[in-house]
Amino acid sequence: MNEKTNCISVQSVPSVELNWQHWFARWEAMQSAYLPQREHRFDLMFCLPEFLQDAKLRILDLGCGPGSVTFCALQHYPNAHIIAVDADPVLLEMGREIELANYELQIANRRNVEFIQADLRDGNWWEDYEGAFDLVVSATALHWLSAGHLRETYRRVYCALKPGGWFFNADHIASDDPVTQAHYRQLLREWQQANFDTGVEDWDGFWQGFEAAVNQPELFAQREEVEYWEGSDDGNPKLFHITTLRECGFTDVAIHWQDLGEALIGARKS
Ligand SMILES: C[S@@+](CC[C@H](N)C(=O)[O-])C[C@H]1O[C@@H](n2cnc3c(N)ncnc32)[C@H](O)[C@@H]1O
């Protein structure tokens, strides 16, 4: 997606008429500059399990941001009902606006996404969803958690799935060998830099522009209130993920796609 050609300058977007679609597209472009084959990973999450296309699936998207994976899920499964969870009130607001716009533009034929503000580390909201989901998905979010909280999250995902349900996590997954991981990191940075050199904005650039455009200091103050980064840019080692998922009770644990330290890991609750 090339937003560079028709970018509206930040000052020219009055906050009352914020163009959420424009900012969603900028989010997508920014994330895609960091993550090789980002959309391919999303598609795989919904192609690999053998669900019928018209199935009324219940799907949970962890660390949903503005709903990138959620909206991809709806393209594959238009009748799905999706619970999209994130701690960030600003990204959730964007997700809600996009979902409403899709409905009004009749891209979606019903309101089938609930965006919920919650901390993944908080056990309380998980209790409402025991055995609730056919599919739990997450992209580029779980590496924000410490190893302990990730282990706990994997255990909660297992409880939240129906028997036969699938879990897919597309994220940074480190090599088990630190020397190899250092190479991965270097090669990924070079690839990312080449993208930024074409003019795509980075994380800080996106947030600077977006904050100015939204112009709601209270909303942005809220996202500063919770300190939820506690992870690592490399993610946890591959062996950690595989072992932990198996310990939680998952079967069919497998890496379905990998590019250097980026991977899609899948697991099933038998
Ligand atoms: C890089 S963004 C990815 C968003 C989206 N999945 C995507 O692929 O575009 C990571 C997201 O994880 C969320 N996140 C990180 N730690 C979290 C936590 N403990 N609870 C809830 N959300 C969290 C952040 O707020 C952020 O929206």
PDBQT file of the ligand as one rigid body, heavy atoms in Angstrom, charges set to zero:
ROOT
HETATM    1  C1  LIG A 301       2.666  -3.706  17.256  1.00  0.00    +0.000 C 
HETATM    2  S1  LIG A 301       1.025  -3.614  17.834  1.00  0.00    +0.000 S 
HETATM    3  C2  LIG A 301       0.214  -4.854  16.839  1.00  0.00    +0.000 C 
HETATM    4  C3  LIG A 301      -1.247  -4.576  16.680  1.00  0.00    +0.000 C 
HETATM    5  C4  LIG A 301      -1.987  -5.478  15.679  1.00  0.00    +0.000 C 
HETATM    6  N1  LIG A 301      -2.055  -6.829  16.156  1.00  0.00    +0.000 N 
HETATM    7  C5  LIG A 301      -1.335  -5.444  14.314  1.00  0.00    +0.000 C 
HETATM    8  O1  LIG A 301      -0.775  -6.456  13.908  1.00  0.00    +0.000 OA
HETATM    9  O2  LIG A 301      -1.404  -4.398  13.663  1.00  0.00    +0.000 OA
HETATM   10  C6  LIG A 301       1.114  -4.418  19.448  1.00  0.00    +0.000 C 
HETATM   11  C7  LIG A 301      -0.176  -4.244  20.236  1.00  0.00    +0.000 C 
HETATM   12  O3  LIG A 301      -0.135  -5.050  21.411  1.00  0.00    +0.000 OA
HETATM   13  C8  LIG A 301      -0.802  -4.336  22.424  1.00  0.00    +0.000 C 
HETATM   14  N2  LIG A 301      -0.383  -4.841  23.746  1.00  0.00    +0.000 N 
HETATM   15  C9  LIG A 301       0.870  -5.045  24.181  1.00  0.00    +0.000 A 
HETATM   16  N3  LIG A 301       0.876  -5.488  25.450  1.00  0.00    +0.000 NA
HETATM   17  C10 LIG A 301      -0.423  -5.578  25.817  1.00  0.00    +0.000 A 
HETATM   18  C11 LIG A 301      -1.079  -5.979  27.022  1.00  0.00    +0.000 A 
HETATM   19  N4  LIG A 301      -0.395  -6.382  28.097  1.00  0.00    +0.000 N 
HETATM   20  N5  LIG A 301      -2.425  -5.949  27.047  1.00  0.00    +0.000 NA
HETATM   21  C12 LIG A 301      -3.138  -5.545  25.966  1.00  0.00    +0.000 A 
HETATM   22  N6  LIG A 301      -2.578  -5.149  24.803  1.00  0.00    +0.000 NA
HETATM   23  C13 LIG A 301      -1.234  -5.160  24.731  1.00  0.00    +0.000 A 
HETATM   24  C14 LIG A 301      -0.377  -2.883  22.204  1.00  0.00    +0.000 C 
HETATM   25  O4  LIG A 301      -1.235  -1.958  22.801  1.00  0.00    +0.000 OA
HETATM   26  C15 LIG A 301      -0.386  -2.796  20.686  1.00  0.00    +0.000 C 
HETATM   27  O5  LIG A 301      -1.626  -2.349  20.198  1.00  0.00    +0.000 OA
ENDROOT
TORSDOF 0
